[in-house]
Each structure stands twice: as C-alpha cells, then as structure tokens.
Amino acid sequence: MPPTRIRALILKKINFRETSVIVHLLTDSIGKISGLMKGVRNPSKKIPPLAYQQGSCIECFVYLRQKPGLELVTRPEIIESFNLQQEDAVLWRKLLLTADKFIPASRFNSKPFFDLLFTTGCVIPQAKNQRPVEILVTERILFLLGFGPFLEKCLVCGSEKHLNFFSGKLGGVVCVKCQSGEPTAFRLPEKHIQVLKFFRKIPVNQISMVKYIPDGLFINLKKCLDEIVRYHITD
C-alpha cells in the first residue's frame, strides 16, 4: 500500500532503541495515530531533531496498517516548531499531553482538533495569562469529543431555568429541582456557567483578550472539566 502524505502535531515522543522514536501524531485529516520513525536519531540520517520532537508540527509519510499497531512514519519535515520558552513551553506540553490522553487513536476527521491545537501553539506567546488558554482548549477538546460540557438546559428534565448545579457524570448542568436525584452534582454559580459558555464560543485566536481569571472562578471551571474527565475518560 503506498504511503499517505500528512501534516501532524507530535503529541508525544518516546525514544525507542538506539536511534528510533515512537510518536503519537494528531494528523490534520486521518485521526490520531501511533507511529514508528526508524533511525531518525542516527546522525548519518541528518534529520533535524525538531522534526521528531514533542510539540512540533511536521509533514511526513505514513504507511497505514489495516490492523492495529504502530504505523511506519518516514521522511519527517518540520513545518512549525512554535519555539515556546519557559512557562509557555510548559503549558504547551501540558496541552499536548491532555490532547493525547483525551483523543483516542483511531481514524476520524481530526481537522477540528488539529486546527485548535495548531492555532493554540501560535497564540500562546500572545496570551497574558495561561489560565484562559488551558480552560478554552480543555473545554473545546471535551466538547468536540462529545463529552460536554452541555450548558443550555438541564440534562435530566430539559428545563432551561435555575441551572445552578453541574454534574460531571452527566456532562453538564442540572436544575435545582433535579439536583437531589443526582448525588454527583455540585452547586455552580450562574455567572460561572456563563463563563463556560463564553469559552465555548470565543475563537482560540482571540483568547489573548482574556487577561485574567480569578482564583475562585478558575477552580470551579477546572472542577467542571476535571469531573467530566473523571467519569468519561480513563487512562
């Protein structure tokens, strides 16, 4: 079978044997794959390290398998390294590992995920605060995967009023009347629900306009997203 030419973000890299690496690739079209780059760490190959480093966006060829297993990845060429420093680099690695944990290795239309992360890598240096970036990207990935958060109506009765509770198990808001039947639901101020809605709608390339998230708000937003992960995504 001939190789497929792709663009991909390297979510994770693991050195393998003396000169090879295993990479988790989020492609721009065919999903997330685990691949083997043979011999790329061999100096005689003259392949720049950025072409197989975590966080780089590359172009390469993949020999797609019909059965589960590592795909053979060849001829990696760097498209964008993002060149992030210090705290920005730490955040970028955290988001890449989050995406690697959440997004399953399978064939699907991965362009929305690829575009989200590629744009994020470009805008991180412009952000004055890392909290908005972390919340937006985590929420957007979960929503694209279909896990929520669902914020428009009670997930039990469908009411659009008094949505003052959040259930990670259900993946979204629960009204006052229904919360007693959902022991996992916790109280969430309406203003905080509105902030989650805001992050759902704002384009990622405009995230730098959000300058600050107070501690209490950040803790609640993180709790909502972490609870969804706890119930729906396993290691």
N, C-alpha and C positions, 0 to 999 in steps of 0.2 A: 504494500500500500504506500503511495507516495506521501511525503511529509506535508504537513499543513503549516503554512506561514501564519504566525500570530504575533500580536502585541500582548504583553503581560506585565503585571506587577509582581515582584517577588515578595510574597508574604512571609516566607520563612526559608532559611538556608541551613542545611546540615552538612558538614564536611563528611565525606564518605571515602573510606580507604585513603590512599596516599594522595591522589590527585583529582578525585571526582567530588561532586556535590549532589545532594538531593535537594530539590527546591519545590516549594508549594507555590504554584502560579495561579493568580487570578487573571484570566485572559479577558480580552475585550470582546469575545464573541462566543466561545465554546464552553464556558463554565470555569470551574476550578479544577486543576489537575495537579498531581504529584509527579514530578519528573526527575530523571537522572541525567545530569550533564557529565559525560565521561571525560576525564583528563583535563578539565578546564584549568585546574591549578598547576598543571605542568608548565613550567616556564617556556618550554620549547614551543608550546601552542600559541604563545604571545596573545592570549586573551586577557584584556584588562580586567582586574578584579571587580570593578563596578558592574561588569556585565553578568555577574552571578552573586551580587551582594543583596542582602535583605533591603527592601525599600526602593530598589532600582526599577525603572520601567525599561523593558527590553523588547527587542524584536528577535524572534528566533523561529526555528522549525521544529515541529513536534511530529513524531511517528506515533499516531494514535493507535492504541490497542483495542481489540474487540472484547478482551476480557479484562477484569480488574488487575491492576498492577501499575508499576512505575512506567510512565511514558518516556521514551528516549527523546531528549531535548538537545538540539545541535545548533551550532553557529549563532550563539547569542551575541547581539549587538546592543550597545547602550543607546537608549532614546533620551532618557532623563534620569539623573541621579538625585535631583532635588537639593543635594548639598546642604542639609539642615545641620545646625550646630546646637550643642548643649541641650537646653530644655526642649527646644523644638525637635531635636533628634530623638529624645526620649519619648515625647508624645507621639511622634510618627511611628516608632517601633511599637508602642502600646496599641495604636490603632490598627496597625498591620496584624498584630497577634490577635486582636479582637476579631478582625475580619476572618482570620484563619480559623479561629475557634468556632465562629458562628456559621460560616458559609460551608456547606458540605461539598466534598469532592464529587462532582457529578457534571454531566453535560446539561447545560441550560443556557438561556440568553443572559449572559453575565455583563452585558454592556452597562446597565444602570449602576451596578456595583463598581465596575472598573472606572467609569466616569466620576463617580462620587469620590473614590479614593485618589484618583489622579488629580482631580481638582483640589482636594484637601491638601495633598502634598505641595501644591503650588501656592496655596493661600496661608498655610501655617505661619510662614515668616511675617505675614502682614497682621496676624491676629495679636491684639494687645493682651489677651488673656486666653489661657488654654482651656478653661472650663467650657466655654460655649462650643469650641471645636469638638471636644470629647462628647458632650451631650448630643450635639447635632448628628455626628457621624454614627454614634452608637444607636440612637433612636432610628435614624434613617435605614441602617442595615437591618435592624429588627423588623421594621415596617415592610421593607422590600421582601423579606423572607416570609411575611405573613403572620408574624407573632404579635403584632401590636407595636406601640400602644394604640388602642381604639378608644377614642375620646369623645365621640359625638353623642352617644346615647348609652344608657345602662345596658350592660351585656346580659342582664337577667331578664328584665321586663321590657326594655326598649324605651323607657321614659327618657326625655331629654331635659328633665328638670331635677334639681337637687342632686347633682352628680358630685358628691363630696367624698367619695371613697374610691380606692384603687385596688384592684386585685391582679397580682402578677399571674396567678393561676389562670384567670380568665383572659388576661392580656389587656385590661383596660378599666374603664370607670364603672362604678356601681352606684346606684342611687341610695338615698337614705333608707327608703322602705325595704330595699333588698339586702342591705349590708348585713343584717342579722343572720341571714341564711348563707353568707359567705364568710366563714371564720378567718380566711386569709386576707380579707380586705382591710385596709388601713385608711384612716382619715387623711385626706389631701385637700388643702385649701383650693378653692376655685381658681384663685389667681395663678396657682402653680399648674393647674390643668391648662389654663390659657397659655402659659409659657411653653408647655409641651406642644400645644397646637402651633404656636409661633415657630418653634424649631422645626416642625414638620413642613412648614410652608416656605421658610426662607431659603433662597438658593445658597448653596455652600460657598459660592464665590463672594457672597455678601456677609459672611459670618464675622468679618473683622469689624462690622458696625456695632456688634455687641461687645461692649467694653468691660462688662463686669457682671458676675453672678454672685449675690450674697451667699454666705455660708449655709444658712438655713434652707434657702431655695435649692442650692446645689445638692445638698444632702438628700432632699426629698426627690429631686429629679433622678438622681443616681439610684435611690431606693426603688423607684418605679421600674427603671430599666433593669436593675440587678434582680428584682423579683421575677420579671419576665424570663430572664436568663435562667434563673434557678429552677423554674418549673418546666421550661421548654427546651433548653439546650444543655446537653450533657457533655462532659469532657470525653 
